[in-house]
Amino acid sequence: MREDVEALDIRDVTANWVNAIVLQAQIDDRIKALADLAHTPLFFGRLDYLHSPGAELAEGAEGEQFYIGRRHVHDADGDPMVIDWRAPVSQPFYRASKKDPQDIALRRRFGYTGGELTAYEDEHLSDPAETAAVSKLLQQEIERPRVGPMRDIVATIQPEQDEIVRSGLSGSVCVQGGPGTGKTAVGLHRVAYLLYAHRERLARTGTLVIGPNRSFLHYIEQVLPALGELEVKQATVDDLVAREGLEVRGTDPAETAVVKGDARMAQVLRRAVRSHVGRPTEPLMVVRGSRRWRVPAYELEEMVEELQNRDIRYGAAREALPRRIAHAVLVRMEQAGEAPDDRVQDAVARNAAVKAAVKEIWPPVEPAKLVLRLLSDPDFLAEHAQDVLTADEQKLLLWPKPFRSVKSAKWSAADLVLIDEASDLVERTHSLGHVVLDEAQDLSPMQYRAVGRRCTTGSATVLGDLAQGTTPWATRSWDEALAHLGKPQAVLEELTAGFRVPREVIAYASRLLPAISPGLAPVSSVRETPGSLQVTETDDLTAAVIRSCRESLAHEGSIGLIAADARIPALAEALLAAGLPYLSPGEETTAESRLTLVPASLAKGLEYDYVVLDEPAAIVDGEPDERTGLRRLYVCLTRAVSGLTALHAAPLPQALT
């Protein structure tokens, strides 16, 4: 199929050089999408239907056989050999069961080792004599060692995951999922499914995956290309709100960041933007040739009031005002017996006197300058935060020493979110067709609003775990979060079956749930791995960590050494002294380099076959408060796929004892 595309000759099929460039770019993308992936088979399953799909279920009717794979594959004549996993005919591969065979006689799973077919396993779903059994191939695929970036899960999607993946484009979905439930993979595969089912629409409107940090995005960046989807953009929230010329050079104390991230700031900014609109006090005189046309102040005031009541963007209203004034002048011209046309109205709208009046009444607003003034001028802030923020909250917002200009200011990440809000009040933010928001529980209400602006006319897939919220402003409930996002009608789904973290490890970590997220159901892991958890007290912590890293490297797969951020420099030095080279989070593991040193603050969303956890108490102490610290520890405890070794010299947090 790739060679066919490479052999295309487009010299005589395009009308001009522009069309030729566009067509060649599309061909190049198609070639990339058809790239071979080492050790990744084109098919992983087979379905034998009792009857041909869509045909009458008549007795004696012949069935049909389909191979299921991550991509559609056809032969030289164009006949399908492998059916895309997203096609409707493939759905029973994930949903059919002994209780509900869905007209499937046989479901076959194929097992591979290093890209070579090594096993297969059959289920005769319509045979009452055969009892249901757990698929060993499925379990082996789930437990396969993690080396390299995150991979697709098309061979292992579970029925409850498939329902979310195939949910429609028109509705938004929020997925609450504990560690190892596959919520990130579900979100990415939902994007792949939506691109398959609504390709033309999403090609026009665009799709975006938002992750918590660059390490996480690097870890997941190969999943969609492996499924042939190359056009999905990836970003962090900080990337979304970035402004040219504005560099994040400052940090906020936790209590200040909480206020800046509060949804009430949207009202303060709205007041501040609208405060720039003035009240006309003088009539406007427009000179056209030898005639003068007068628009009285009360009429100008009515125009301003009407535009304000329409509640449109500040910039759009400012652009509409000269047209309103020009229309009033044209009415007077017609009353005087003239016959002006649209060109005259355009000329009046551009008249110097009209421009001057608009600038006086409805001056332009620069969002960054507006936020600079709010954070620098106590009187300006007090005026617009009255009855919205308390006096103490206003003090937290104000810079100790005001900055002179936008460029000299030491903006924080939360400040840029405020500037993004102000920018949207002035001019509408471009909306995409679909947005996936992962690790959403860590976003502030104002960050939710920033993401929501990017999908006002589209839909969203929100992924997260309330128990893993590790910011002082972490999400308290999904209903509240979805309201800030602008998607209050989103369907809430909960994934409680764990496929990644061993049962012993998740049970140990779940001891923290009553303290960090009361009422949240613990994950029920399907994997029982005796000996997967070791918790050891030691007098020489660093030496014990080095020893555990060496022991873990004797196993197959990736190793993650996770520690409090403050401990990272000392551990990095100890690893090098011990001759153990290490990677940073997000760097791709290889067969030769499998150990990653992970600061606790970057562990979220990552996974390793074996985890060595350094000093749990230090991870808790590294956060602003105990609850946030215990949530950070919960995240770190649940990164292991095969085994966790927790080492401590200080006493463990009480919830774990």
Disulfide bonds with the S-S distance in Angstrom:
none
